[in-house]
Amino acid sequence: MYSTYFLIFIVFFLGFAAWLLFVWAVKSGQFEDPEAPKYRMLDDDDDVKSKESRSRNKNK
């Protein structure tokens, strides 16, 4: 019976450790899309530039 409780404890401990490792990987950006940066340069920035110029004109 002791070995059953020990194995259940080990399984819970390993599951918790795997969950912590997964949370760390997500927060550190390990699952970012590696393909996106090469397409980002093709996007038009006209909307961003027009918003910046409007905000500059309002501040004057």
Residue, then its C-alpha position, 0 to 999 in steps of 0.5 A: m500500500y505504501s508503494t501505491y501512495f508513493l507512486i501517486f505522489i511521484v505522479f503528482f509531483l512530475g505533473f506539477a513540474a511539467w505544468l510549471l515548465f510549460v508555464w515558464a516556456v509560454k511566458s518566456g516566448q518559447f512558442e512564438d511564431p518563427e515565421a511571422p517576422k519575415y512577413r511583418m516587414l511586408d505589412d503596410d504601416d500607413d495606418v500607424k504613421s497617420k495616427e502618429s502624425r495626427s497625435r503630433n498635430k494635436n499636441k502642438 
